[in-house]
Amino acid sequence: QVQVVESGGGLVPVGGSLRLSCTTSGRPISSFAMGWFRQAPEKDRSFVAAASWSGASTHYADSVKGRFTISKDNAENTVYLEMNDLNPEDTAVYYCAANRDGSSLSTNDYEYNYWGRGTQVTVSS
């Protein structure tokens, strides 16, 4: 049984920074490509960023490109999402997801196999 657990959410001011972390249990994170998604109130869940199994390949949503960085530390069994220059539109529940296709950088949530419960990020204006 694979479990995915996110951490690191919180309340930050506009322009602030936050780092989210995500780990897996049951299988090492090196087995997976990893993605971050988010869901704002009354909106559909949307893609944020993805990293391949090695972390060498990454992909970002246009809305976060240049502000967010996904990184994968297989030795630490952790994937991070570094978020800078946050604005109120970034307020959402952020979900980490694991994809058994380790080379995938999919933006489609249905292609991910395992999901965390989410962590709330609130950017105060």
Order of alpha helices (4+ residues) and beta strands (2+ residues): beta-beta-beta-beta-beta-beta-beta-beta-beta-beta-beta
